[in-house]
């Protein structure tokens, strides 16, 4: 129990520190561009237009809402982080002698991990939806989602039970694919490139896990993007309605639209952001068309 509490405190601290980054990333994912492109130079010294990065975007938010404005949606995200930590600790207790790389070689164990992952996401899906909608309110200056319990009542009244699970399917698919990629690459690396005679075997394995995790997150990013957009789609906020977003009947339609527009990587980078090819910046609507 003490270890779990320590993990909760550590996770909460990291969540607070990383929240402004997630906040800005979500606004970029939605397509909100409050600052026009600026003229600069690329790596080859040629003139090129660049979009504002993390720090410019943060300064804009601070100018409007103050420093506290960078932490919109923090409370429901902290609740989700706490619940996720407790659920994960129960999973670890359930399989004390197994890790994910071992589970990949055992279909039964792998399916157990998948079921636990599904339960984890279903548990805090509502809180994640509230977090995203609190953030997106910056675009239209709404106050519709102002508290955790009030937001739960609002979602249930307007969308029913299914509103709590908006964007859940692509999020689950992305996590399953990410876990499969990590396990497969870790198995290949540990089997064919690392042997017992090598020095610093543990450090090499840790580096390989970090590298495979980064690669998996890059490959599955479109699922994260689609999930976040579906969580705020047609929820009554300006960021989830035209012109900022089309109304998608399903997450597949959202995926097809983003793919067709070439926006599958939107928000993937917070630095060195390039101007979208073939897009025009609309000053009044603060987005590209």
N, C-alpha and C positions, 0 to 999 in steps of 0.2 A: 504493500500500500504506500509505503514511504517513497519507493522508487517511482510509482505512478504519479504521486503528488509532485515529485521533483520534475518529472517529465512534463506535467501540466504547466508548472511555473516556467520552465525553460521554453516550452512551446508558446506560451502566452507572450513571453518577452520577444521572441522572434516574430510572432504575429504582429505585435505592435510596431516593431521596427520596420517590417516589410510592408505594412499596410499602405503607406503612400504610394509605393511602387505598384501594388495591385490596383489601387484606385485609379491611377493614371493609365495603367494598361487597359483597364475595363473601358474607360472613356474613349481611348483610341480604338479599341475593338469595335465599339458601337459606331465609330466614324466621326466622333466629335472633334473638330479641329478649330479651336477658338482663335488660334494665331495663324496668320498667313505665312506662306513659305518665304524664306529669306535666301538671298543670293550668296553663295559661297563657292568653295572649290572642293573638288573631289580628290581622291588619293593621287590622281595623275596631274593635279594642278590646274585642271580645266574648270571653268565656271559652271556651276550647277546649282539648282534650287534644292534647298533642304527644308524639311519640316522640323518644327521645334522639338527638341529632345526632352528628356526627363526633367532637367532642371528648369528649362524655360516654361514647361507645362506646370511644374510645381509652383513657380513664382506667380503664374497667372491665377492659380487657384488660391494661393495665399492672399493675393491682391483683392480677390472678391470675397472670400470667406474667412480670411485669416489663417493662422497656422492650424487652428482646430479643424478647419475645413478639410485638411488632408486626411482626417481620420473618420470621415463619414462611413457608416456601415461597420465600424470596428466592433461594436458590442455583439451583434449577431455572429460575426466572424469568430470572436473569442469564444462564444458559446459553442459554435461548431467545432472549433479546435479542441476545446476541453472534452466534448463528447467523443470526438474522434480518437483522442489519446486514451481515454478509458476503454473504448471498444477495442482498440489495437492491443492494449495491454492484456485484455481477456483472450484475444486471439493468440498472443505469445504464450500465455499460460496454458492454453489448450494444446499447443504444439511446442512444448519446451525444447525438444531435441531436433526440431526441424527448422530449416530456413527456406527462403523462397527458391534458392538455387537447387536445393534438394527436392523441393516439391515439384519442380519442373520435370523430374524424371519419374514421378509417381503420379499417374493420372488421378487417382483417388484423392491424394493429398492436394493436388493442384485444384481440383474441383472444390475442395473444402475451403481453400484460400479464396477462390472466386466467390463462393457463397458468403464468406465473411466480408469480403470487399463490397459485395452488393448490399449486405445489411448495413455496413458502415455508411455508404452513400445514401441509402434510403433513410437512415436515422437523421442525418443533418442536412438533407436536401432542402428542407424548408428553410433552414437558417441561411444556407447559401443563396437561395432565391431572394430572401429578404436583404441580404448583404448587397447583392448586385443591384437590386432596385433602389436601395438607399443611395448607392453611388451614382446611378444614372439620373437621379433627381437633380443633379447639378446642371444638367442640360436645360431643363425647362423650369428650374427654380421651384420645383414642387415640394410639398411637405406631406405627401400622401402616406409615405412609410416613415413614420417618426419614432417608432418603438417596436420592440420585438413582439409583445403581446398584441398591440394594436394592429401591427402588420399581419399577424396570423389571422386575426378576425377579418381584416380587409380581404385577404386572399381567399379565405374560406367563403365569405359572403359573395364575392364576385366571380370566383372561378371554381369553387368547390374543392374537394380533396385533391383532384388532379393538379390544381395550381401549385400545391406544395412540391410537386415532382417535375416542374417545368425544366426541361433540359437534362433530365436524368439519364435518358437512354444514350445519347452521344457521350456523356461523361463516363458512363459505365463501360461503353465500348472502347473508349480511349484508354481507360485504365487497364482493361483486360489486355488490349493490344500492347500497351506499354510494358506490362508485367511479363507478357509472353516474349517480347523482344529482349528485355533485360535477362530473363532466364536463359533464353536460347544463346545469346551472345556470351553470357557468363559461363555457360556450360562449354561452349566451343573454346573459349580462352583458357579456362581451367584445365580442359582435357588435352588440348593440342599445343598450347604454348607455355604452360607452367608445369614444371615437374618438381619433385621433392628435393632435388639436388640444387636448386636455385637458391641464391641468397636473397634475403628480404622478400620471401614468398608472400608473407602477410601484407606487406605494403603494396606489392604488385597487384594482389587481388583487390585491395581497397581502391587503388587507382583505376583498375579495370571496371569495377562496379560503378565508380563515379562517371567514367567515360560512357559506359553503356546506358546509364541513367540519363545522361545529357542527350545522347543520341536518340533514345526512345522518346524523350520529351519533345525534341524537335520534330520527329516523325509523326507524333500523335497530336501536335499542336492544333491542327484543324478541328479535331474533336472538341478541344477545350473552347475554341472560338465559337463553334456552332452551339455548344451547350450554353455558354454565357448569353449568346444572342437569343436563344430560345427561352431562357429564364426571364428575359425582360420583354419578349415579343408580345405586342398587343395587350399590355398590362395597364394601359391608361396613362402612361408616362410619355413625354415627348420623345425620349430616347428609344422607345419601343414602337413608335408609330411613324408613318411617313411624315416628312421626307427623310428622316434619319434612318428608318428601317422599313422594309416592306413587311407586310403581314404574311407570315408563312403558315400554311396549314399543318406542316409537319417539319421535323428537323431535316428530312431528306430534301425538301424544297429549299430550305435555308442553305444547305450544303451546295445544291446545284446552282443557286443564285450567286453565292460567293465564288464558286469555281468559275462560273461564266464571266463574272466581273473581274476575275484575277485578284480576289481579296482573301484568299485562303491563309495568307500569312500576315494579315493586318493585325498590328499590335504585338507582333512577335519580337520586335526590337524596340527598345526605348532610346537608343542612341543611333546616330548616323542614319536617320530616317530619310528615305528617298521619296521624291515626288512621284505619286502614282502615274504610270505612263498613260497618256491619252485622257487624263482627267483635268477638269477645270475647277478652280476654287471659287465657291460661292461665299462672298463676304457676309451677306445677311444671314444665311443659314449655317455658316461656319462648318462647312464640310465640302467634300469633293463630289463632283458629278461627272 
